[in-house]
Amino acid sequence: MRIRAALVAAVLAVCGTAMAETLQIPSDESILENAPDEAPQASAPRAESLPVRGMTMQVVESRFGTPLEKLAPVGEPPITRWVYADYTVYFEGRYVIHTVPARD
């Protein structure tokens, strides 16, 4: 009986640790290949013309220009905010995690 209980516990322990997710951050080159070709317009930005998750700070600045304001990183991990006229870009480290259109 003890052997059976130990065997069941061992099987459950192995099954519980066998599941994992892998996060893959795309390279700068693949982001540029999949990014839209047009720069943001002065009017309300279209979703496809905004920086997307995974872009680096370098790619965002080269594609969308210098932001109006670059706020210092806050917290751990460091979250940085870049403010553009029509949207704000949030970075974790050097990667975009979210882009929020400005309110009208």
N, C-alpha and C positions, 0 to 999 in steps of 0.2 A: 504494500500500500504506500509506503514512504517513497519507494522508487518511482511509482506511478505519479505521485504528487510532485516529486522533484523533476520528473521528465516533463510534465505539463507546465510547470513553472519555467523551465528552461526554454521550452518551445514558445511560450508567451513572451518571454523576455527577448528572444531573438526576433520574433515577429514585430514587436513594438519598436525595435531599433532599426528595422530594415527599411522603413519609410523615411524618405528625406527629399527635400526639394533643392534644386540647384538654381541659383540666380546667376544669369549670364548678362553682363553689361556689354553692350555692343561697342565695337571699336569706333573711333572717330570717323574712319573712312566709310563704314557701313551706314552710319548716321547721315553723313553727307550724301550718300547715294540715295537714301530713302527720304531725305528731307525735301520739302517743297522748294521749287525754283524761284519763287517770288519773295520779295521782302515785305514786311508788314506795311500796310497802308495807313494813312493818317486817320481814316475813319475806323469804325469798330473792327478789330482784327477778326479774321476768319480762323476757325480752329486749325486748319491745315497750315496757316502761316505763323503759328506760334511755336516757340521752342518746345520740344518733346522730351519726355522722360528718358534719361540716359545720355543726353547731349552733355558735352563738357562745357565749362565756362569759356574755353578758347573757341569752340565751335559756335556757341551762342553769340559771342561778341563779334566774330568774323561774319556770321550770317545776318545778324539783326542789328549790328552797330553798337556803339557805346551806350550804356543805359544812362538815363537822366541822373540816377543815384545808385550808388553801390553801398549798401549797409554792411557794417561789420558782422562777422559771424557771431552767432549766439548759441550757447548750450553745448551739449555733448551728446551725440556727434554735432559738429558745428553746422548750423543752418544759416545760409547767407541769402540775402534778398537783393535782387536787382530790380529797380523800378524803371519801366519804360512808360511812354505816354499812354499806351492803351492796355497794358498788362504788367503784371509783376511775376518775376521768375524766382522760384525758390530752389536752392541748391543744398544738397547734403554733401559735404566735402566739396568736390569739384564737379559733381554730376547733378543735372536737373532732376528734381523729384516732382515738381508741380508748376504749372503756369496758370495764373488766375487773371482773367480779363478784368479791366478796370470797370468800376460801376459807372453807369450813365448818370 
